[in-house]
Amino acid sequence: MYEAIERHAQHFIELQKVVTGADADSRVAELRKALEDSAEQLNHAADGSAADRDARARIYRGLVAASRIVGQLREDALRSQA
């Protein structure tokens, strides 16, 4: 379920470098897609108990928020470079 994120683990570790790097736009797009793909996989996971569904919903919202944050970090980096 989190394979897309795991493939980009090193980029997440070095996020500050990624958002300011020469290839930042493509890297940020890849990271955001990994987060959003994982969120969608989680969203389509099999039903479980109410607690399971609640936990998945929270993780889903967290992954979507993380994607937005990564995008915002890139925008902030662009503004500071200008």
C-alpha positions in Angstrom: 0.0 0.0 0.0 2.9 2.4 0.7 5.2 1.1 -2.0 5.1 4.3 -4.0 6.3 6.3 -0.9 8.9 3.7 0.0 10.4 4.0 -3.5 11.1 7.7 -2.9 12.2 7.4 0.8 15.6 9.0 0.2 14.0 11.9 -1.6 11.7 12.4 1.4 14.7 12.3 3.7 16.4 15.0 1.6 13.2 17.0 1.0 14.8 20.4 1.5 17.4 19.6 -1.1 14.8 18.2 -3.4 12.5 21.3 -3.5 15.5 23.5 -4.3 17.3 21.3 -6.7 17.7 21.8 -10.5 15.2 19.1 -11.2 12.8 20.1 -8.4 9.7 20.4 -10.4 9.8 16.8 -11.7 11.0 15.4 -8.3 8.2 17.2 -6.4 5.7 16.0 -8.9 6.9 12.4 -8.4 6.8 12.8 -4.6 3.3 14.2 -4.7 2.1 11.5 -7.0 3.5 8.8 -4.7 1.7 10.4 -1.7 -1.6 10.7 -3.7 -1.3 7.2 -5.1 -0.8 5.7 -1.6 -3.7 7.7 -0.4 -6.0 6.4 -3.1 -4.8 2.8 -2.5 -5.7 3.3 1.2 -9.0 4.8 0.3 -9.9 1.7 -1.8 -8.7 -0.8 0.9 -11.2 -3.4 2.0 -13.7 -2.5 4.6 -12.9 -3.4 8.2 -14.3 -2.3 11.5 -15.4 1.2 12.2 -12.0 1.8 14.0 -10.2 0.5 10.9 -12.1 2.8 8.6 -11.6 5.8 10.9 -7.8 5.1 11.0 -7.6 4.8 7.2 -9.6 8.0 6.8 -7.1 9.8 9.0 -4.1 8.4 7.2 -5.7 9.3 3.9 -6.2 12.9 5.0 -2.6 13.0 6.3 -1.2 11.7 3.0 -3.2 14.3 1.0 -2.1 17.0 3.4 1.5 15.9 3.0 1.2 16.1 -0.8 0.0 19.7 -0.4 2.8 20.5 2.0 5.4 19.2 -0.5 3.9 21.4 -3.2 3.9 24.4 -0.9 7.5 23.8 0.0 8.4 23.9 -3.7 6.5 27.1 -4.2 8.2 28.7 -1.2 11.6 27.7 -2.6 10.7 29.3 -5.9 9.7 32.5 -4.2 12.9 32.6 -2.2 15.0 32.1 -5.3 13.4 35.0 -7.1 
